[in-house]
Amino acid sequence: MIRLAIRAAREDAELVLAALLELAPSGVEQVDLDGAVEYAVYGVPGELPSLPEGEAEVAGVRVTVTDREVPDDWAERWKRFHVPVLIGGKLYVRPPWEEAAIRPGAIDLAIDPGQAFGTGAHPTSRMSLELLLELEPSGSFADLGCGSGLLAIAAAKLGFSPVIALDSDRAAVAATVANARDNGVALDRVERVNLREEVPPKADLIAANLMRPLLLRVAALMEDRPRSLIVSGLLDHEADEVAAAFAPLRQRRRMDERGWAALLLER
């Protein structure tokens, strides 16, 4: 098994990630570094994107490419990097091999990180969950770019109904269905949708943990603004532009962590 790693400056990260997801649609590992972001893809020789080792160019961006063999027990070693996190003192997000929450009153969420993006460990997921906890759990909820189903499953457990989960990736849709089932949650609609072309569904609360270009496209396609909107997947310097795109919604809350931003926008 080979680990192919592509390192780019933080300000170029979204361009590189978008290009890599075209080459590896099942997802990439992300490691945030000081001033840079490293993306990694795992696979056997012949299955990985064809990139030269050393200095290379991806999406017009200069990157550094390295590859190395990983130990035969890499799947077990990889699990050590996924640990439970407690969000807002109320949501306990854990991989399925960890024990359920023992904290009184905590809502237990077991999310398989091996299937799709979204485990609660990444700042964009964690901040989205924290903003979700600030809202009264009532009315309908739509998760655009659901990944592992983390936000949709959390919303259903908190009391939002009906709950919709949409993603353009087949693996994400399958992961959301599986994770919802394993958490004893019945989502009302889980579908594969082209978020670049289709009008987003109407809902009282919409969460969109996407990257800037897709968020701007969603804003242009959205016919009716929701009562509340959580957006993340943003770099710090992109937040104001994206917030303006969803006018007349106004920013009620902004969170920043490790170069990433998340916004709560409301009427």
N, C-alpha and C positions, 0 to 999 in steps of 0.2 A: 504494500500500500504506500502511495506517495502523497505527501502533503505539498501542494503547490501554493506558495504564498506570494501575494502581490502587495507591495507597500507604496502608498501614495501620500502626498501632503494632505492634511485635513481639508483644506479649502477645495481640493480636487476630488474628494472622496466620493461624492454622489455621482459624478460622471463615470468614474472607474467602476463603481458598484453596478450602475445601470448596464454598462457594457458586459461585465462579468455575468450578470444574471441572464443575459442573452446566451452566453456560452455554457452556463451551468445553472439552468432554471430551477433545479431542486434546492438551490440555496448555497450560501457560503458562510464560513466562520468569520467573525469580525473581532479584531483585537484593537482596542483604542490605545494608542501610544502618545507620547509627548509630541504634539505637533503633527502627528501622522496617524494613518489608519492602515492596518494590515488586513487583507482579505485572504482567506485560505480555502482551497478546494481539495477534497480527498478523493483518490481514485487509483485505479491500476494504470500502468503505462498504456497509452493508446486511447484512454477514456478522458484524459484531462485536456483542457484548452492548450493549444500549441503556442507557447510563449517562450522566447529565449531566456536563459538564465542571465542575470545581471541587469543592466540598464535596458529598458524596453519602453514601448509606447502603447498605451491603451486609451482609446477614445480621445486621442490627441494629447494625452497627459503622460509626462515622463514618470515611470514607475521603476521600482526595483523588484526583480523577480528572483525567488529562490525556490528550490525544491529539495526535498529530503525524504528518505524512507522513514516510515514510522514503525515502531515495534509491533510484533504480531498481536500483542495484547492491547493495541491502541484503543479499541472500543471500550475496554474496561477502564483504562487509564483516563480516557476522555470524560467518563462519568464524574471523575473527581472535580472537574471544573464547573459542574452544575450542582449548586447547593441551594437549599431552601432560602427563600427571602420572605420577610414579613413586611407587607405594604400597609402603611398607615395604621399599624396595630390591629388590622382587621382582616386582611387577605393574606393567607399563608400559601405561597406558591412554591411548589416543590416538584422535583422529578419523581416519577412513579416508584423508583426504588428506595426513596426515603420514606420514613414513617410519617403518618398523618399528623396534622397539627394537634398539639396537646394544650395549646394556650386557650383558656376559656373564652368563648365568644368569637374565636377566629374562624373564618370561612376557609375551608381546605380546598385547594385547587391542585390537582395532580396533572401536570402537563409534560408530555413526552417531548423532550427537546431534540430528539433525533429525527423528527418528522418534518418540521417546518419552523420558520422564524417565530420567536415569541415565547420566552420562558420566564419573563419577569426580571431577569438579571440585567438585560441591556437597559441603559438609561431611558431610551424612548418608550419601552414597554412599561418600565417602573413608573415613570412620570405620568403616563396615560392612565395607569391604574390609580395613582394618587389623585388625579383630577376627577376620575370617575367616582371615587369615594366622597368627594366634596358635594356631589349632587344628590338630590332627593331621588331615591330609586322608584320612580313612577313613570309610566308611559312607555312608548316603544323605543327600541334601540336598534341601530344598524352599525355593523362593524365593516368598514370598507378596507379591504386588504387584510383579511382576518388571520392569515398565517396559520399558527397552531390553534387558533380559536380562543386564545387566552382572554381577550377583552370581552368577546361575546359570552363565553362561559361565565366569566366573573359577573357580567351584567345580569345574566339570567339568575345566578345564585343570589345576587343582591336584591332582586325583585322586579327588574325591568321586564316588560312583556307587551307585545311579542318581541322576539329577538331575531334579527336577520344577520347572517354572516356571509360575506361575499369576497371572492378572490379570483384573480385571473389564472392562478396556478392550480392545476389538478391535484398536485401533491398537498397543497394547503387545504383544499376543500376536503380531501380524504382525511387529513390530519385533524381538522376541526370536527368532522363527524365522529372519528374515533375517540378524540379527547372528550367530547361532549358525552358520548356514551359511557366512557370510563368514569366520568364525574357524576353520572346519574342525572344529566341535564338534557332536556328536550328542547332543542332550538327550533324555531318555527320555520326557518328557511335557511338552507346552506346551499349556495350555488356558485358555479364558476361564471364569472361575469367579466367582460372586458371594460375595465374602469376608465380606459382612455376614450371609449366610444359611447358607452351606454349611460343614460341619465341615472344618477344615484336614486335610490328609493327614498320615499318620504319617511321620516321618523322624528320623534320628539327630541331624541339625542342621537347624534351620529359621531362615531369615532373613526378617525382616519390616520393610522400610523403609516404614512407613506413618505416618499421623498418629494422634494420641492417640485420637480416638473409635473409629477402626477397629481399632486395637490392642486396646483394651478389649473390643470386640466379638469379636475373634479369640480373646482369652483366655477369654471366656465360652463360646465354641463348642468350643474345643479339648478333646477327650476324653482324650487322653494327652499329657502333657508330653514334649518331646523330651529327649535327653541334653544338648543345648546349644541355646541360642536367642540369636540376635542381633536386637535391636530398635533401630530408629532412626526418624528422622522426628519426633523429639521436641524440644520446647523444654526448656530446662534445668529449669524448675520442674515439668515433667510427669513427669520420670524416675522419681521415687520411687513415684508412684501406679501407673504402668504396671508397674514391677518387682513391686509387691505383687500386682497382678492375675494375674501368672503364677506365684504361689506354687503348689507348694513349691519351685520353682526359686529359686536364690539368686544374687545379683549377685556375679560374679567380677571384673568389670572395668567401669569406666565411663570414657567419653571425652567431652570437651566441647570445642566449637569454635564461636565466633561466635554463641553463644546457642543452639546445637543440642546435643543429647546422643545418645549411642549406648551401649547396654548389652550386655554378654555375660552371660547367665544360664545357670546350670548346675545339675544335680541335686546 
